[in-house]
């Protein structure tokens, strides 16, 4: 299990399947307090410190917490096409 700049390797115990989690562009809305929408343009999360420290959760480029950055999981891209959603009508015909 290791971490590189902006990515994290996660291991699932039973199958020993490893996946890489990457944090992309920052989505923090800096103008929310005035009712607007403005992002800072940070394109990728870069940890500000060593793994295991609190500084590793801050982005070195924009100084935002990692949670504001888009999480890109390599498993989610592969499984997106296989999911099929069925919709059912909630309306029923009433006989008069």
Biotite code that builds the C-alpha atoms (Angstrom):
import biotite.structure as struc

atoms = struc.array([
    struc.Atom([0.000, 0.000, 0.000], chain_id="A", res_id=1, res_name="UNK", atom_name="CA", element="C"),
    struc.Atom([1.605, 3.260, -1.075], chain_id="A", res_id=2, res_name="UNK", atom_name="CA", element="C"),
    struc.Atom([0.742, 6.813, -1.909], chain_id="A", res_id=3, res_name="UNK", atom_name="CA", element="C"),
    struc.Atom([2.056, 8.933, -4.724], chain_id="A", res_id=4, res_name="UNK", atom_name="CA", element="C"),
    struc.Atom([1.354, 12.582, -5.488], chain_id="A", res_id=5, res_name="UNK", atom_name="CA", element="C"),
    struc.Atom([-2.411, 13.035, -5.496], chain_id="A", res_id=6, res_name="UNK", atom_name="CA", element="C"),
    struc.Atom([-3.254, 9.339, -5.609], chain_id="A", res_id=7, res_name="UNK", atom_name="CA", element="C"),
    struc.Atom([-3.843, 6.612, -3.084], chain_id="A", res_id=8, res_name="UNK", atom_name="CA", element="C"),
    struc.Atom([-3.694, 2.829, -3.450], chain_id="A", res_id=9, res_name="UNK", atom_name="CA", element="C"),
    struc.Atom([-6.398, 0.911, -1.597], chain_id="A", res_id=10, res_name="UNK", atom_name="CA", element="C"),
    struc.Atom([-6.373, -2.845, -1.058], chain_id="A", res_id=11, res_name="UNK", atom_name="CA", element="C"),
    struc.Atom([-9.531, -4.911, -0.619], chain_id="A", res_id=12, res_name="UNK", atom_name="CA", element="C"),
    struc.Atom([-8.655, -7.781, 1.721], chain_id="A", res_id=13, res_name="UNK", atom_name="CA", element="C"),
    struc.Atom([-10.484, -10.915, 0.405], chain_id="A", res_id=14, res_name="UNK", atom_name="CA", element="C"),
    struc.Atom([-9.528, -10.739, -3.262], chain_id="A", res_id=15, res_name="UNK", atom_name="CA", element="C"),
    struc.Atom([-6.386, -8.639, -2.795], chain_id="A", res_id=16, res_name="UNK", atom_name="CA", element="C"),
    struc.Atom([-7.654, -6.410, -5.550], chain_id="A", res_id=17, res_name="UNK", atom_name="CA", element="C"),
    struc.Atom([-5.859, -3.072, -5.590], chain_id="A", res_id=18, res_name="UNK", atom_name="CA", element="C"),
    struc.Atom([-7.360, 0.072, -6.958], chain_id="A", res_id=19, res_name="UNK", atom_name="CA", element="C"),
    struc.Atom([-5.970, 3.533, -7.371], chain_id="A", res_id=20, res_name="UNK", atom_name="CA", element="C"),
    struc.Atom([-7.837, 6.582, -6.134], chain_id="A", res_id=21, res_name="UNK", atom_name="CA", element="C"),
    struc.Atom([-6.886, 9.890, -7.724], chain_id="A", res_id=22, res_name="UNK", atom_name="CA", element="C"),
    struc.Atom([-8.107, 13.343, -6.740], chain_id="A", res_id=23, res_name="UNK", atom_name="CA", element="C"),
    struc.Atom([-8.722, 15.656, -9.693], chain_id="A", res_id=24, res_name="UNK", atom_name="CA", element="C"),
    struc.Atom([-9.847, 19.257, -10.005], chain_id="A", res_id=25, res_name="UNK", atom_name="CA", element="C"),
    struc.Atom([-10.867, 21.345, -7.017], chain_id="A", res_id=26, res_name="UNK", atom_name="CA", element="C"),
    struc.Atom([-14.599, 21.986, -6.729], chain_id="A", res_id=27, res_name="UNK", atom_name="CA", element="C"),
    struc.Atom([-14.622, 24.402, -3.815], chain_id="A", res_id=28, res_name="UNK", atom_name="CA", element="C"),
    struc.Atom([-17.047, 27.263, -4.445], chain_id="A", res_id=29, res_name="UNK", atom_name="CA", element="C"),
    struc.Atom([-15.242, 30.375, -3.224], chain_id="A", res_id=30, res_name="UNK", atom_name="CA", element="C"),
    struc.Atom([-18.224, 32.655, -3.908], chain_id="A", res_id=31, res_name="UNK", atom_name="CA", element="C"),
    struc.Atom([-20.890, 30.648, -2.075], chain_id="A", res_id=32, res_name="UNK", atom_name="CA", element="C"),
    struc.Atom([-21.178, 33.211, 0.728], chain_id="A", res_id=33, res_name="UNK", atom_name="CA", element="C"),
    struc.Atom([-22.393, 35.859, -1.760], chain_id="A", res_id=34, res_name="UNK", atom_name="CA", element="C"),
    struc.Atom([-24.629, 33.491, -3.713], chain_id="A", res_id=35, res_name="UNK", atom_name="CA", element="C"),
    struc.Atom([-22.316, 33.052, -6.677], chain_id="A", res_id=36, res_name="UNK", atom_name="CA", element="C"),
    struc.Atom([-20.154, 30.332, -8.124], chain_id="A", res_id=37, res_name="UNK", atom_name="CA", element="C"),
    struc.Atom([-16.384, 30.646, -8.582], chain_id="A", res_id=38, res_name="UNK", atom_name="CA", element="C"),
    struc.Atom([-13.721, 27.936, -8.490], chain_id="A", res_id=39, res_name="UNK", atom_name="CA", element="C"),
    struc.Atom([-9.992, 28.579, -8.232], chain_id="A", res_id=40, res_name="UNK", atom_name="CA", element="C"),
    struc.Atom([-8.896, 26.522, -11.255], chain_id="A", res_id=41, res_name="UNK", atom_name="CA", element="C"),
    struc.Atom([-6.755, 23.981, -9.400], chain_id="A", res_id=42, res_name="UNK", atom_name="CA", element="C"),
    struc.Atom([-6.640, 20.962, -11.740], chain_id="A", res_id=43, res_name="UNK", atom_name="CA", element="C"),
    struc.Atom([-5.191, 18.222, -9.502], chain_id="A", res_id=44, res_name="UNK", atom_name="CA", element="C"),
    struc.Atom([-4.674, 17.543, -5.799], chain_id="A", res_id=45, res_name="UNK", atom_name="CA", element="C"),
    struc.Atom([-1.048, 17.664, -4.646], chain_id="A", res_id=46, res_name="UNK", atom_name="CA", element="C"),
    struc.Atom([-0.472, 16.817, -0.963], chain_id="A", res_id=47, res_name="UNK", atom_name="CA", element="C"),
    struc.Atom([1.263, 19.557, 0.988], chain_id="A", res_id=48, res_name="UNK", atom_name="CA", element="C"),
    struc.Atom([2.996, 17.141, 3.382], chain_id="A", res_id=49, res_name="UNK", atom_name="CA", element="C"),
    struc.Atom([4.117, 13.595, 4.027], chain_id="A", res_id=50, res_name="UNK", atom_name="CA", element="C"),
    struc.Atom([1.624, 10.695, 4.148], chain_id="A", res_id=51, res_name="UNK", atom_name="CA", element="C"),
    struc.Atom([0.167, 10.267, 7.625], chain_id="A", res_id=52, res_name="UNK", atom_name="CA", element="C"),
    struc.Atom([0.373, 13.931, 8.601], chain_id="A", res_id=53, res_name="UNK", atom_name="CA", element="C"),
    struc.Atom([-2.465, 16.444, 8.627], chain_id="A", res_id=54, res_name="UNK", atom_name="CA", element="C"),
    struc.Atom([-0.644, 18.445, 5.944], chain_id="A", res_id=55, res_name="UNK", atom_name="CA", element="C"),
    struc.Atom([-1.120, 15.521, 3.524], chain_id="A", res_id=56, res_name="UNK", atom_name="CA", element="C"),
    struc.Atom([-4.850, 16.315, 3.438], chain_id="A", res_id=57, res_name="UNK", atom_name="CA", element="C"),
    struc.Atom([-4.263, 19.911, 2.241], chain_id="A", res_id=58, res_name="UNK", atom_name="CA", element="C"),
    struc.Atom([-3.569, 20.717, -1.410], chain_id="A", res_id=59, res_name="UNK", atom_name="CA", element="C"),
    struc.Atom([-0.226, 22.429, -1.991], chain_id="A", res_id=60, res_name="UNK", atom_name="CA", element="C"),
    struc.Atom([-1.591, 24.296, -5.027], chain_id="A", res_id=61, res_name="UNK", atom_name="CA", element="C"),
    struc.Atom([-4.878, 25.749, -3.717], chain_id="A", res_id=62, res_name="UNK", atom_name="CA", element="C"),
    struc.Atom([-4.648, 25.158, 0.064], chain_id="A", res_id=63, res_name="UNK", atom_name="CA", element="C"),
    struc.Atom([-8.057, 23.393, 0.110], chain_id="A", res_id=64, res_name="UNK", atom_name="CA", element="C"),
    struc.Atom([-8.843, 20.140, 1.902], chain_id="A", res_id=65, res_name="UNK", atom_name="CA", element="C"),
    struc.Atom([-8.705, 16.959, -0.175], chain_id="A", res_id=66, res_name="UNK", atom_name="CA", element="C"),
    struc.Atom([-12.492, 16.513, 0.141], chain_id="A", res_id=67, res_name="UNK", atom_name="CA", element="C"),
    struc.Atom([-13.048, 19.500, -2.175], chain_id="A", res_id=68, res_name="UNK", atom_name="CA", element="C"),
    struc.Atom([-11.246, 17.692, -4.996], chain_id="A", res_id=69, res_name="UNK", atom_name="CA", element="C"),
    struc.Atom([-13.089, 15.335, -7.352], chain_id="A", res_id=70, res_name="UNK", atom_name="CA", element="C"),
    struc.Atom([-12.418, 11.727, -6.396], chain_id="A", res_id=71, res_name="UNK", atom_name="CA", element="C"),
    struc.Atom([-11.650, 9.562, -9.423], chain_id="A", res_id=72, res_name="UNK", atom_name="CA", element="C"),
    struc.Atom([-11.725, 5.847, -8.707], chain_id="A", res_id=73, res_name="UNK", atom_name="CA", element="C"),
    struc.Atom([-10.473, 3.534, -11.463], chain_id="A", res_id=74, res_name="UNK", atom_name="CA", element="C"),
    struc.Atom([-13.117, 0.898, -10.545], chain_id="A", res_id=75, res_name="UNK", atom_name="CA", element="C"),
    struc.Atom([-16.011, 3.334, -10.958], chain_id="A", res_id=76, res_name="UNK", atom_name="CA", element="C"),
    struc.Atom([-15.110, 4.060, -14.595], chain_id="A", res_id=77, res_name="UNK", atom_name="CA", element="C"),
    struc.Atom([-15.004, 0.365, -15.481], chain_id="A", res_id=78, res_name="UNK", atom_name="CA", element="C"),
    struc.Atom([-18.321, -0.505, -13.817], chain_id="A", res_id=79, res_name="UNK", atom_name="CA", element="C"),
    struc.Atom([-20.326, 2.489, -15.025], chain_id="A", res_id=80, res_name="UNK", atom_name="CA", element="C"),
    struc.Atom([-21.350, 0.881, -18.319], chain_id="A", res_id=81, res_name="UNK", atom_name="CA", element="C"),
    struc.Atom([-22.557, -2.337, -16.680], chain_id="A", res_id=82, res_name="UNK", atom_name="CA", element="C"),
    struc.Atom([-25.121, -0.635, -14.435], chain_id="A", res_id=83, res_name="UNK", atom_name="CA", element="C"),
    struc.Atom([-28.592, -0.530, -15.923], chain_id="A", res_id=84, res_name="UNK", atom_name="CA", element="C"),
    struc.Atom([-31.356, 1.384, -14.204], chain_id="A", res_id=85, res_name="UNK", atom_name="CA", element="C"),
    struc.Atom([-34.957, 0.420, -14.762], chain_id="A", res_id=86, res_name="UNK", atom_name="CA", element="C"),
    struc.Atom([-37.735, 2.912, -14.134], chain_id="A", res_id=87, res_name="UNK", atom_name="CA", element="C"),
    struc.Atom([-41.246, 1.975, -13.212], chain_id="A", res_id=88, res_name="UNK", atom_name="CA", element="C"),
    struc.Atom([-44.299, 4.149, -13.366], chain_id="A", res_id=89, res_name="UNK", atom_name="CA", element="C"),
    struc.Atom([-45.715, 5.038, -9.969], chain_id="A", res_id=90, res_name="UNK", atom_name="CA", element="C"),
    struc.Atom([-49.036, 6.052, -11.467], chain_id="A", res_id=91, res_name="UNK", atom_name="CA", element="C"),
    struc.Atom([-51.912, 3.608, -11.626], chain_id="A", res_id=92, res_name="UNK", atom_name="CA", element="C"),
    struc.Atom([-55.103, 3.910, -13.602], chain_id="A", res_id=93, res_name="UNK", atom_name="CA", element="C"),
    struc.Atom([-58.187, 4.532, -11.517], chain_id="A", res_id=94, res_name="UNK", atom_name="CA", element="C"),
    struc.Atom([-61.488, 3.133, -12.818], chain_id="A", res_id=95, res_name="UNK", atom_name="CA", element="C"),
    struc.Atom([-64.423, 5.465, -12.524], chain_id="A", res_id=96, res_name="UNK", atom_name="CA", element="C"),
])
